[in-house]
Amino acid sequence: MKYINNRDILDQTLNFAMEEYALKHLDINETYLMFYRMTPTVIVGRNQNTVEEVNMDYIRSHKVTVTRRLSGGGAVYNDPGNLSFSFISKDDGDSFNNYRKFTEPVIRALKAMGVEAKLEGRNDLTVEGKKISGNAQFVTGGRIFSHGTLLFDVNLDNVSKALHPDAEKYESKGIKSVRSRVTNIRGHLSEDMDIQQFRETLLHYIFDDGEIPEYDITDEDWTNIVAIAQHRYRDWDWVYGKSPQFNVRKAHRFPGGRIDIRLDVKKGVIEQASIFGDFFGVEDISDIENLLTGTKYEPDDVASKLKTVDAHRYFGKIGLEDLLNILF
């Protein structure tokens, strides 16, 4: 097994690209280990509806990165206090959904540090009944990666803030996340350490205190990794456009009247818009419905469309900012 040292890059789009590159392009007969941290980031599972999983107001105001991973499962919030691990290996036909195989080395290392971790359910590591790690897998071309989080010293308050959208706002066919009680590993250690020391300790336990051979990332590798990050993990169509079809419905009463907006969204694009209410306007509201149709369900895109018209002529005393607050 070789260790891929990502030099503690905190850009998760690059980390995911590095993981995908190793999976698809490095020696098929070799096993690789990665660790990675990240700036505040929400990661949604492959089959989830992104906007249904995240609190978009919080994401925008706190500049949290949002990306989608190749593997399935639920949405997670991570920050530099989380250390994720990834084992990348040949698929032997008995590895997919075998989370014990890939988490056992981590569990042994945690127990050696005084953390009584265990695998519970299908893919979670827990301590005293609280979750410290969620795991997911992806298989392609005879290769598999099994990756998981390790909540070492994450700001747990921000987990709920980033991952709790308006439940009444969206109805979709996406796979919804199941929220669990979580805890940080640091508080369970027999001896305190920072996250850098934690990573080094894990490495030495996993490699049995022996030599830690590294794979040297070449300039050519980096060129390909950056390209993958750009074309997948930073791409709007991948992060939002892959979301299953969903409906947005939001109603609010303003001093100028009640407005009820309903949108059908497919692959992140508004396919149909319907607007109802008892507001007073002088123009035909179907103009706004047609204007929104075909627009990405993104604040900037919707705002740029609505700015081309005088909202007050359609909604009376209800203005542009009011509309955007309803929609997002």
C-alpha positions as CSV (number, residue, x, y, z in Angstrom):
1,M,0.0,0.0,0.0
2,K,1.2,3.5,-0.8
3,Y,0.3,6.8,0.8
4,I,-0.8,9.7,-1.4
5,N,0.2,12.8,0.4
6,N,-2.0,15.7,-0.7
7,R,0.1,18.2,1.3
8,D,-3.0,19.1,3.4
9,I,-4.8,20.8,0.5
10,L,-8.1,22.2,1.9
11,D,-9.8,22.5,-1.5
12,Q,-12.2,19.5,-1.5
13,T,-12.8,19.7,-5.3
14,L,-9.1,19.0,-5.7
15,N,-9.1,16.2,-3.1
16,F,-12.0,14.5,-4.8
17,A,-10.3,14.9,-8.2
18,M,-7.1,13.4,-6.7
19,E,-9.1,10.4,-5.4
20,E,-10.9,9.9,-8.7
21,Y,-7.6,10.2,-10.6
22,A,-6.0,7.5,-8.4
23,L,-9.0,5.3,-8.8
24,K,-9.0,5.4,-12.6
25,H,-5.4,6.0,-13.6
26,L,-2.9,4.7,-11.1
27,D,-1.6,1.1,-10.9
28,I,-4.7,-1.1,-10.8
29,N,-2.8,-3.7,-8.7
30,E,-1.7,-1.2,-6.1
31,T,-3.7,-0.1,-3.0
32,Y,-3.5,3.6,-2.0
33,L,-4.4,5.5,1.1
34,M,-5.4,9.2,1.2
35,F,-6.2,11.6,4.0
36,Y,-7.8,14.9,3.3
37,R,-9.2,17.9,5.2
38,M,-11.2,20.8,3.7
39,T,-12.5,24.3,4.2
40,P,-16.1,24.5,5.4
41,T,-17.8,22.3,2.8
42,V,-21.1,20.5,2.2
43,I,-20.8,17.3,0.2
44,V,-23.9,15.7,-1.1
45,G,-24.3,12.0,-2.2
46,R,-24.4,11.0,-5.8
47,N,-28.2,10.6,-5.9
48,Q,-29.3,13.5,-3.8
49,N,-31.1,16.7,-4.5
50,T,-28.6,19.3,-3.5
51,V,-30.9,22.2,-2.7
52,E,-33.1,19.9,-0.6
53,E,-30.1,18.9,1.6
54,V,-28.5,22.2,2.3
55,N,-29.5,25.5,4.0
56,M,-28.8,27.7,1.0
57,D,-29.1,30.9,3.0
58,Y,-26.4,29.7,5.4
59,I,-24.2,28.4,2.5
60,R,-24.2,31.7,0.7
61,S,-23.8,33.9,3.7
62,H,-20.9,31.9,5.1
63,K,-19.2,31.1,1.8
64,V,-19.4,27.3,2.3
65,T,-18.3,25.2,-0.7
66,V,-20.9,22.7,-2.0
67,T,-19.9,19.8,-4.1
68,R,-21.1,16.3,-5.0
69,R,-19.2,13.1,-4.6
70,L,-19.1,10.0,-6.8
71,S,-20.3,7.7,-4.0
72,G,-23.9,7.4,-2.7
73,G,-25.2,8.1,0.8
74,G,-26.2,11.2,2.5
75,A,-25.0,14.8,2.8
76,V,-22.3,15.8,5.2
77,Y,-20.8,19.1,6.5
78,N,-17.0,19.1,7.0
79,D,-14.5,21.7,8.0
80,P,-10.8,21.7,8.8
81,G,-11.6,19.8,12.0
82,N,-12.6,16.7,10.0
83,L,-10.1,14.2,8.7
84,S,-11.4,12.0,5.9
85,F,-9.7,8.8,4.8
86,S,-9.9,6.9,1.5
87,F,-8.7,3.4,0.6
88,I,-8.4,2.9,-3.2
89,S,-7.8,-0.6,-4.3
90,K,-8.6,-3.3,-6.8
91,D,-12.1,-4.6,-6.6
92,D,-11.8,-8.3,-5.6
93,G,-15.5,-8.9,-6.0
94,D,-16.1,-9.0,-2.3
95,S,-15.4,-5.4,-1.3
96,F,-18.4,-3.4,-2.3
97,N,-20.6,-2.8,0.8
98,N,-18.0,-4.5,2.9
99,Y,-17.3,-1.5,5.1
100,R,-15.7,-3.6,7.9
101,K,-12.8,-4.5,5.5
102,F,-11.9,-0.8,5.1
103,T,-12.8,0.6,8.5
104,E,-11.1,-2.1,10.6
105,P,-7.6,-0.6,10.3
106,V,-9.0,2.8,11.4
107,I,-11.0,1.2,14.3
108,R,-7.8,-0.5,15.5
109,A,-5.9,2.8,15.3
110,L,-8.6,4.6,17.2
111,K,-8.8,2.0,19.9
112,A,-5.0,2.3,20.4
113,M,-5.6,6.0,21.0
114,G,-8.2,5.3,23.6
115,V,-11.3,5.8,21.4
116,E,-13.7,2.8,21.7
117,A,-15.0,3.0,18.1
118,K,-17.1,0.4,16.5
119,L,-18.9,-0.2,13.2
120,E,-22.6,0.1,13.6
121,G,-25.4,-0.3,11.1
122,R,-24.1,-0.6,7.6
123,N,-21.5,2.1,7.3
124,D,-21.1,4.3,10.5
125,L,-18.4,4.3,13.1
126,T,-19.7,5.3,16.5
127,V,-18.4,6.0,20.0
128,E,-20.9,5.6,22.9
129,G,-23.7,5.5,20.5
130,K,-22.8,8.7,18.7
131,K,-21.5,8.9,15.2
132,I,-17.9,9.9,14.5
133,S,-17.7,8.6,10.9
134,G,-19.9,8.0,7.9
135,N,-18.6,5.9,5.0
136,A,-19.4,5.4,1.3
137,Q,-18.0,3.5,-1.7
138,F,-17.7,3.7,-5.4
139,V,-16.7,1.1,-8.0
140,T,-15.6,1.4,-11.6
141,G,-13.3,-0.4,-14.0
142,G,-12.3,-3.1,-11.6
143,R,-11.3,-0.6,-8.9
144,I,-13.0,0.6,-5.7
145,F,-12.6,3.4,-3.2
146,S,-14.0,3.3,0.3
147,H,-13.9,6.7,2.0
148,G,-15.1,8.0,5.3
149,T,-15.2,11.0,7.6
150,L,-13.5,11.2,11.0
151,L,-15.1,14.0,13.1
152,F,-12.0,15.0,15.0
153,D,-12.8,18.5,16.1
154,V,-15.5,19.8,13.8
155,N,-17.7,22.7,14.7
156,L,-20.8,20.6,15.4
157,D,-23.1,23.7,15.7
158,N,-22.4,24.4,12.0
159,V,-23.4,20.9,11.0
160,S,-27.1,21.5,11.8
161,K,-27.0,25.1,10.4
162,A,-25.6,24.0,7.0
163,L,-27.7,20.9,6.5
164,H,-31.2,21.9,7.5
165,P,-33.1,23.5,4.7
166,D,-36.7,24.6,4.8
167,A,-38.4,21.3,4.9
168,E,-41.7,22.7,3.5
169,K,-40.0,24.3,0.5
170,Y,-39.0,21.2,-1.5
171,E,-40.6,18.0,-2.6
172,S,-38.3,15.7,-4.5
173,K,-37.4,12.1,-5.4
174,G,-33.9,12.5,-4.1
175,I,-32.5,10.3,-1.4
176,K,-32.8,12.2,1.8
177,S,-30.1,12.2,4.5
178,V,-30.8,10.8,7.9
179,R,-29.5,13.0,10.7
180,S,-27.7,11.3,13.5
181,R,-26.3,12.3,16.9
182,V,-22.6,13.0,16.4
183,T,-19.6,13.6,18.6
184,N,-16.0,14.6,18.1
185,I,-13.1,12.1,18.4
186,R,-10.8,14.6,20.2
187,G,-12.9,14.5,23.4
188,H,-12.5,10.7,23.6
189,L,-8.7,10.4,23.2
190,S,-6.7,9.1,26.1
191,E,-4.1,11.8,25.3
192,D,-4.9,15.1,23.6
193,M,-3.4,15.9,20.3
194,D,-4.1,18.3,17.4
195,I,-5.4,17.1,14.0
196,Q,-2.0,17.0,12.4
197,Q,-0.7,14.7,15.2
198,F,-3.9,12.6,14.8
199,R,-3.2,12.1,11.1
200,E,0.4,11.1,11.7
201,T,-0.6,8.7,14.5
202,L,-3.3,7.1,12.3
203,L,-0.7,6.7,9.5
204,H,1.8,4.9,11.8
205,Y,-0.9,2.6,13.1
206,I,-2.2,1.7,9.7
207,F,1.3,1.0,8.4
208,D,2.2,-0.9,11.6
209,D,4.9,1.6,12.5
210,G,6.8,0.5,9.4
211,E,7.9,2.4,6.4
212,I,5.3,4.6,4.8
213,P,5.9,4.4,1.0
214,E,4.5,7.4,-0.8
215,Y,3.3,7.8,-4.4
216,D,4.9,10.9,-5.9
217,I,2.4,13.0,-7.7
218,T,4.0,14.2,-10.9
219,D,3.4,17.4,-12.8
220,E,1.4,15.5,-15.4
221,D,-0.8,14.0,-12.6
222,W,-1.4,17.5,-11.2
223,T,-2.5,18.7,-14.6
224,N,-5.0,15.9,-14.9
225,I,-6.2,16.3,-11.3
226,V,-6.9,20.0,-11.8
227,A,-8.8,19.2,-15.0
228,I,-11.0,16.7,-13.2
229,A,-11.7,19.2,-10.4
230,Q,-12.7,21.8,-12.9
231,H,-14.9,19.6,-15.1
232,R,-16.6,17.7,-12.4
233,Y,-16.4,18.8,-8.8
234,R,-16.6,22.6,-9.5
235,D,-19.1,22.2,-12.3
236,W,-22.6,23.5,-11.7
237,D,-24.2,20.8,-13.7
238,W,-22.5,18.1,-11.6
239,V,-23.2,19.7,-8.2
240,Y,-26.7,21.0,-8.9
241,G,-27.8,19.8,-12.3
242,K,-27.6,16.2,-11.4
243,S,-30.3,16.7,-8.7
244,P,-33.4,14.6,-9.3
245,Q,-36.6,16.5,-10.4
246,F,-38.1,18.4,-7.5
247,N,-40.8,21.0,-6.8
248,V,-40.4,24.3,-5.0
249,R,-43.5,25.8,-3.4
250,K,-43.3,28.9,-1.2
251,A,-46.1,31.3,-0.2
252,H,-45.9,34.5,1.8
253,R,-48.3,37.3,2.7
254,F,-46.8,40.8,2.3
255,P,-48.6,44.1,3.0
256,G,-49.1,44.3,-0.7
257,G,-50.8,40.9,-0.9
258,R,-50.2,37.2,-0.8
259,I,-47.9,35.5,-3.3
260,D,-47.7,31.7,-4.0
261,I,-44.8,30.6,-6.3
262,R,-44.5,27.0,-7.5
263,L,-41.7,25.7,-9.6
264,D,-40.9,22.4,-11.3
265,V,-37.2,21.9,-11.4
266,K,-35.3,19.2,-13.4
267,K,-31.6,18.9,-13.5
268,G,-31.3,22.2,-11.7
269,V,-33.3,24.1,-14.4
270,I,-36.8,25.6,-13.9
271,E,-39.1,23.7,-16.3
272,Q,-42.3,25.3,-15.3
273,A,-43.3,28.2,-13.1
274,S,-46.7,29.0,-11.7
275,I,-47.5,32.1,-9.7
276,F,-50.7,32.8,-7.8
277,G,-51.9,35.4,-5.3
278,D,-54.1,38.3,-4.5
279,F,-51.5,41.0,-5.2
280,F,-52.3,43.9,-7.6
281,G,-50.3,44.3,-10.8
282,V,-50.9,45.8,-14.2
283,E,-49.0,43.3,-16.3
284,D,-49.8,39.7,-17.2
285,I,-48.1,37.4,-14.6
286,S,-47.5,34.8,-17.3
287,D,-44.7,37.0,-18.5
288,I,-42.8,36.3,-15.3
289,E,-43.6,32.6,-15.5
290,N,-42.2,32.4,-19.0
291,L,-39.2,34.5,-18.0
292,L,-38.3,32.0,-15.3
293,T,-38.8,28.9,-17.5
294,G,-35.5,27.5,-18.7
295,T,-33.5,29.4,-16.0
296,K,-31.1,27.7,-13.7
297,Y,-32.5,27.5,-10.2
298,E,-29.7,29.7,-8.8
299,P,-30.1,33.0,-7.0
300,D,-27.8,34.9,-9.5
301,D,-29.4,33.5,-12.6
302,V,-33.0,34.1,-11.3
303,A,-32.1,37.6,-10.2
304,S,-30.5,38.5,-13.5
305,K,-33.8,37.5,-15.3
306,L,-36.1,39.3,-12.9
307,K,-34.0,42.4,-13.0
308,T,-35.0,42.8,-16.7
309,V,-38.5,43.7,-15.7
310,D,-40.2,46.1,-13.3
311,A,-41.4,43.7,-10.6
312,H,-43.8,46.3,-9.2
313,R,-45.8,46.4,-12.5
314,Y,-46.5,42.7,-12.0
315,F,-46.7,42.4,-8.2
316,G,-47.7,45.9,-7.0
317,K,-46.0,46.7,-3.7
318,I,-44.0,43.4,-3.8
319,G,-40.5,44.0,-5.2
320,L,-37.5,42.1,-6.5
321,E,-35.9,41.4,-3.2
322,D,-39.2,40.1,-1.8
323,L,-39.4,37.7,-4.7
324,L,-35.9,36.4,-4.3
325,N,-36.5,35.9,-0.6
326,I,-39.5,33.8,-1.4
327,L,-37.6,31.7,-4.0
328,F,-34.4,31.2,-2.0
